[in-house]
Amino acid sequence: MNQSSRSISRRLLAILLATVLFWWGWTPKIALAQRSTTVQPSKTPTSKVQTSIQPYLERVIKELTEFRLDNGMKFIVLERHQAPVVSFVTYADVGGVDEPDGKTGVAHFLEHLAFKGTTSIGTTNYQAEKPLLERLEQLDTQIRAAKANGKQDEVTRLQATFKEVEAQAAKLVKQNEMGQIVEQAGGVGLNATTSTEATRYFYSFPANKVELWMSLESDRFLDPVIRREFYKEKDVILEERRMRVENSPIGLMVEKFIDTAYKVHPYRRPVIGYDQDIRNLTPEDVQKFFETYYVPSNITVAVVGDVKPAEVKKLAQTYFGRYKAAPKPQSKIPVEPQQTQKREVTVELPSQPFYFEGYHRPAITHPDNAAYDIIGALLSNGRTSRLYKSLVEQQRLALNAQGFSGFPGDKYPNLMLFYALTAPGHTVDELAVALRQEIDKLKTEPVSATELERVKTQARAGLLRSLDSNMGMAQQLLEYEVKTGSWRNLFKQLDEIIAVTPADIQRVAKATFTPENRTVGKLLSKKA
């Protein structure tokens, strides 16, 4: 394989692993989690690197308005009049960790169904469609019962009837009508994501379409038709799981690794859900989950762009004020016990060998959060990082070596994860030794002022880049508002990063990178 081919292979594998990790619920944090290998250190002088972000924060404070409706729903509105556009993000404080046992995947399933429309959008005749959807649910229940009782002839007959009714219901569906409405009105980026901790719905509109967004988004969660194309969407999700887990060595490895690293915390479960759980989900399961978690007090909205806060508030009261108030749901998340001995999982599959190593670390609200981010950046932030320079460029043990802090989420105590792809002729055990040598240096050798300055410069540049766009700003304001209690912590984070010292890094590294806190995953090559 020539140098160009190897480079392409590395990129493709990095993209594949990043896709799997994202699907697992991981969403990269701002600032130090920008993992692009093309990012170069800023040329900002040291004196400016150490400058507080306080002036930027003060400017945002002047332009930001926040209010809460009587039903408990909160809005964050940031005026930006540079262009006549506005971005909207609806943030539901619910994700994979909130799912009941045996119902994994329900949060992600609900996100899919939120695009199917309402009683007026997505259908040509809801009054005709409704009884067909109810009939499908009845038939599904009967099919399950017949299968359980081993009545194959009855199963075959019921499945034939099911297909007939499903075809009748499909004729009444207006495919992607919501998307078409958004597109015809000049909207872009209609999408959503589900993570371990949150579900986010987002898109952007021209500034004169604020009321249209209010109408569409409020109806979407006030009047959803969860049963529409439910079984069709289930097949789509099952196929997604097959592609990214059952038929993916890396997907299987990640699933087994995280299940080894966690014993009781729901971080151990994949956001897409387990195969059998997905198959057993019913419209009633999804409806119950929706009614529990999609209440006004559990939803926060960010509106960023060319808007007038007074107009946004008035429209929000008109459209979202229709939601009935309900208490914010209290999830009972089990606390993961402290790990007291090394854990390891080995998987043999037809794949290039991969090595994974993870360490438990505290949540985003912990006082040492900035120090963990600095450590993650020092070790694995692009081609200038220690792991890349040592394992890939100097020792040539790996084709790629990366990692990050905050997997598979950061709202609760999580993992600092490192991973590397072996170079031809080398083993995962060699990678393990080399990786640990770089980790141990953080415990024994103070980080130089030059290296620490570079990372802090990258942090500032990464933060400001993430806030350049209206959508980026909206998303990050919400992440910090919901997870830490105030959007202001988004800006305080940089000052905390700048305050990290070499002594902080050594202290945190010594406490974290211990053998008893380590989880190892080895994906070994097996001939097909």
Helices and strands as residue ranges (DSSP letters): H 3-23, G 31-33, H 46-49, H 54-63, E 64-68, E 74-79, E 85-92, G 96-98, H 106-113, H 126-148, H 152-170, H 177-184, E 188-194, E 199-206, G 207-209, H 210-222, H 230-241, I 242-246, H 249-261, G 266-268, H 275-280, H 283-293, G 296-298, E 299-305, H 309-319, G 320-322, E 343-349, E 354-361, H 369-380, G 382-384, H 386-387, I 388-394, E 398-407, E 414-422, H 428-444, H 449-466, H 470-484, H 489-498, H 502-512, G 515-517, E 518-525
